[in-house]
Amino acid sequence: MSVWFKRGVLAVTSVIVLLAVTLLIVAVSGTAAGAESAAQAAEANWAALLGAAIAVAGSCIGAGVAVAYTGAAALAALSERPELFGRAIVIVGLAEGIAIYGLVVGIILIGRA
């Protein structure tokens, strides 16, 4: 992969994480004090759902990148030493756990919406 592609992926991932954190803060803080209209309540629900979508999407993109690198390294290691299979699977599984964390955050945000 080229350096520009890696930098682009890093920039897009950084923006997604920043948006997810911002919307997470907005969703967790709830509606503004004294907000009684239905329009403001709907706007808070919209922000929570969008935050959940960004959290899940960002974590899945990050997990995909992590699995790509760790999976390639695991296959390279397994081609030389097949007895490392168990360790390689654990490391790839840890990278996949990133997506599960994002899914948990998304479920929490949807529960608040």
Secondary structure as UniProt FT lines:
FT   HELIX           3..29
FT   TURN            33..34
FT   HELIX           38..80
FT   HELIX           82..84
FT   HELIX           85..112
//
